[in-house]
Amino acid sequence: MKKQFKSVFIVILFVLWTAFSSTLSGAVESQSSYSEAIKEFEQFVEEQMVLDKAPGLSVGFNKGDFIWTKGFGFSDLENEVPTKPESSYRLASITKTITAIAVLQLVEAGRIDLDAEVQTYVPYFPKKKWPVTVRLLLGHLGGISHYKNYDVEGHIKVHKNTKEALAIFQDFALVVEPGTKYNYSSYGFNLLGAVIEEASGQSYGAYIKKHIFDPLGMENSRMDDPEDLISNRVSGYRLIKGEVKNSEFVDVSSRFAGGGTRSTVVDLLRYTKGIIEGKLLKTQTWKLVFTSMATRGGRFTGYGMGWSVRPWRGHFQVSHGGSQPETRTHLLIFPEENFSIAVASNLEGFNLTPYVRRLAELVLEEDFDSLAYASDTAEQVIYDYCAQVFSYGMSSLDWHGAHISKDETDLARAFSYFNKYVDKKTLKNNFKDTKKKIAYGFHPVSTQALTKVGSFMAYALKESLGEEKLQSYYQSGPLAFFRDYIEISNKWPSRKKNYRFTKSFAKLISGWEKDWKATYTDYVRNLLVTVNADFDELGPKLKKTFSGANFYPDFSRDMERVGYYYLWKDEIQNSLKIFNLNRELYPNSPLPLSNLAAAYIWTGSVEEAQKLFKKAFALNPDHPSVSLNEFRNLGRHLENAKKLKEIFALVEIALELYPKNAQFHKEVADIYLATGQKEKAGIFYKKALKLNPKLKEAKRKLEELGKEKKKLT
């Protein structure tokens, strides 16, 4: 009886506290212009978390002086502890941003030289085949390996000091020559942590507390430690065969400067506010941190110094995510908009992108997920790259304050590059090479020709139509951006003719816009494709709206998410209904074809799946939906569903599409070995080694199989 009374009392207290919190939150929100956005976002989170099977989520945003934070779900399922904004999560790789700032502080203090070899500061770290500098490590260009054997390195349960953490990888050979290729590496940032310690004379944890956490008032940020008592520490969870289970215990001290910190969403917003206000580093240093680094071959990596640096629908943005046992985190900053988002969950492998995107859309009143479908393959490529010209151009002007062309001759060359390659006839005549040339247009290898075009377009529109009109393109998007530029440039004198687009391109934009106006209706603009959508109503409406158009809004990614939700639940008919609708709406896109192929594999219809995968691959062999990573992901789901026969059918299809990929042949061998088919495993290890004799793991396993065979004979 006492136990029952206590339970009822706790429930009553929880309900009262929730009501009080909601009232208090509502009082604050009612004073802001974001109350409706917050209300809509809360509804989205509550629905989406059920689909994602997420135990807990803390989220918040900062816009100017306005701050909002909230917890959803439970930080501890077993004890039904509600999640709060103050819940404490492992930050995982967001730690890398902190490490980078610490290094740059010491650079400003004259204690670290960015171009010095790491052994200057960490003499006990072995010399490598090529020099490894601090600068290159900050951009994942140092050639340092990431995890080599995650089955061992990812499950460390004992505490490691700095030297012990470095000892894990110090004898690994460099994976590439430094500066030649981007290779994400947590170990590289551990090495930077050791540089910080040697240059500052303090432990990594002590340094970041004194120089980053304390100055920004981040009182609940610290190094993670399983032995310490940490207020509001969340319990971590993972999904095993679709069911929520406790996370495996892993001590992350071995990842100390690459992923060993812990914080709260509240503190993370203090962190982003400090960054937006230019605290911690000098202005010119922040510019350096937030500039994408490039390979020696002239390709931008999309990563600055400790931060991902890519434009997002015209906005200049920096961000970083984190993923490790017990946690998933994400941090997004739009510095010029004085806007940031922090999200953390206690579910491993949780895709936080939809939550970040939806919150950004609602707060900024923009459509960040607006995609377009062109029925013609060449036109699809052209539009996709035009969207990038818009995004990179607006972002560049936003960040630099001026267009980036050196002079009139340089600008004329940039427009010539655009007109030569962003052309339908040129693409159709030589699709592969032309597409590559267009992609190069955003990189130093082409002197950033297409970014120069975009930034000048933004500059010209601002000069001609004003700042308010320029800002409106964040809502109206690439088509309006190009249409208005074409209109104003047609009025320019002949001496500026080099800054115009071709008549055929202008005609293409005009045709797209005509279709877009007819299809981007109020219904379509406000449509959210989720599992709660009525597809019996939605399907006919979209078919009717898009009928007769060759260019219209693309919801294929949203439909993919919903279709897979039903597929993983083994609700085949719902999945097939959505994937078939997706294919009907977007027949020339690889994504719906590969989705439908996955559903057919799931049901054992191998021949039909094979045809669809081949068709998707033929449309665009570089599309993510037909990548080996996508085949691997589907294979994991088939494994969870114990569909062994279907896994091997999928393997055969993937091998047909990627016959020369040595690593995949090795993975296939591993599958056969795990299922006891040693003879077949040996065949595929041999094939892998024939394609790449340097695959040491394949060689080792083949030798082990050989020894076993000798023993048996």
Buried (B, 14 or more C-beta within 10 A) or exposed (E): EEEEEEEEEEEEEEEEEEEEBEEEBEEEBEEBEBBEBBEBBBEBBEBBBEBBEBBBBBBBBBBEEBBBBBBBBBBBBEEEBBBBBBBBBBBBBBBBBBBBBBBBBBBBEEBBBBEBBBBBBBEEBEEBEBBBBBBBBBBBBBBBBBBBEEEEBBEBEEBBEBEEBBBBBBEBEBBBBBBEBBBEBBBBBBBBBBBBBBBBEBBBBEBBBEBBBEEBBBEBBBBBBEEEEBEBBBBBBBBEEEEEEEBEEBBBBBBBBBBBBBBBBBBBBBBBBBBBEEEBBEEEBBEBBBBBBBBEEEBBBBBBBBBBBBBBBBBBBBBBBBBBBBBBBBBBBBBBBBBBBBBBBBBBEBBBEBBBBBBBBBBBEBBBBBBBBBBBBBBBBBBBBBBBBBBBBBBBBBBEEEBBBEEEEEBBBBBEBBBBBBBBEBBEEEBEEBBEBBBBBBBBBBBBBBBBBBBBBBBBBBEBBEEEBBEBBBBBBBBBBBBBBBEBBEEEEEEBEBBBBBEEBBEBBEEBBEBBEBBBEEEBEEBEBBBEBEBEEBBEBBEEBBEEBBBBBBBBBBBBBBBBBBBBEEEEEBBBBBBBBBBEBBEBBBBBBBBBBBBBBBBEBBEBBBBBBBBBBEBBEEBEBBBBEBBEEBBEBBBBBEBEEBBBBBBEBBBEBBEEBBBBBBBBBBBBBEEEBBEBBBBBBBBBBEBBEEBEBBBEBBEEBEEEEEEEE
